[in-house]
């Protein structure tokens, strides 16, 4: 009697959720597939191909593809692919048909432990019906899942993986700010909102500050763009064509979020080139007095292939269209900065006024800080009470986590108030001296910042909050920051560019004492930490102004 060839096969098992991975579902599938093979005299010739936590909506599954490759290798001589149920094989009828045809090409038959399928007419019909119902069941599950998600979203619950800066305390619960990373999100939006960072420069900045992704990797430009676009950070869910106010705390306010959006709406490559192109720092900053359009910059190639940099009009239709060599315009700008730099005696007067105001306002600020510190101490006591209640069994684990988180948020908010004031052990006179090191020789400072173009732009904006005109020979009228305006006020013959400062006794002037828009080397020479102080001069402005106006230069 002729001996029948040995029947060989492999086992494929799959579960679609990690909960099923953790229980006995996989083990049971493999065991029953092995028993099926034994009953039908099929020899298993390889370790089971086990899919842990991947859906069968698509055929693009890691272990499934490995099983198919094993079947396609002729030397393996696979006769049967055994699954527990047809829906473990595929939940999409198209994938089922295509994969079944692939197996047939290599002489491999599909077998199911729980369903009577084979190569007979009835068996093939049964298999087709089962594959249709598998897809139907999958579609029903998907629809129910989506409807459930929609209902939760309507209630303001974030149903997806928490964005960076948030975490989920309990399964199925809403997200809350993560105390360890939320401050990075606030910093990222604040820095980008200044308008001087590209996405790449922002990612480098955040990396230096210690920010990392959820997997511990360094941030990239693409991640910065994605996060800046995410409305979740100001407490909004955007899904299925709708925006819903989330029932979770926002990390930033809505105003800051939208402040960061206009630059995202245009092509960033253009925005980035306009702001931080090291070759043309005055591009988009200098405008034509005739048509009010900003000058752009580009290289012109000479006959011998040498490139020459020029500033020029974007459109040559302007009657006074300019075409200025880069060196000419930038040297004029340096000389202009030197010309308007605060004079030594103006510097002394400015320092005297600000120090006087600071000393009279410091006491109130110090009292506020002392009050906030007491509130922080009380909240820390409350946090300890929460730990004690949990230790005594009066709080469940979930209640403990929730209460601890709420107290931590309140403590962080109070600490942020202290950070905003930043006046601890602060020497105003030394801070002013540090600031004037940058503005005393403004032209030289601008030259030194050539290798840090983003900071150079900040310095320009610190001196001239608005754009400045150039007619081909000299720079025209422009609003300047206060310290430069005072210098012009005392030198009317030198310039007519600045409006006189207000004389009403009720006016309010806010003096921000800091290096111009935070020049990077911002630790004070006196060894204290970076400090920003804002004082309202309204109560004393009359006497201060009188002092400036009656002092001779």
ABEGO torsion letter per residue (X at the ends): XBBBBBBBBBBBBBBABAAAAABAAAAAAAAAAAAAAAAAGBBBABBBBBBBGBBAABABBAAAAAAAAAAABAAAGBABBBBABAAAABABAAAAAAAAAAAAAAGBBBBBAABBBBABAAAAAAAAAAAAAAAAAAAAAAAAAAAAAAAAAAAGBBABBBBBGBBBABBGBBBBBBAAAAAAAAAAAAAAAAGABBAAAAAAAAAAAGBBBAAGBBBBAAAAAAAAABAAAAGBBBBGGBBBBBABBBABBAAAAAAAAAAAABBAAAAAAAAABAABAABGABBBAAAGBBBBBBBBBBAAGBBBBBBBBABAABAABBBBBAAAAAAAAAAAAAAABBBAAAAAAAAAAAAAAAAAAAAAAAAAAAAAAAAAAAAAAAAAAAAAAAAAGABBAAAAAAAAAAAAAAAAAAAAAAAAAGABGBBAAAAAAAAAAAAABAAAAAAAAAABAAAAAAAAAAABABBBBBAGABBBBBBBBAAAAAAAAABAAABAABBBBBABAABBBBBBBBBBGGBABABBAAGBBBBBBBBBAAAAAAAAAAAAAABBX
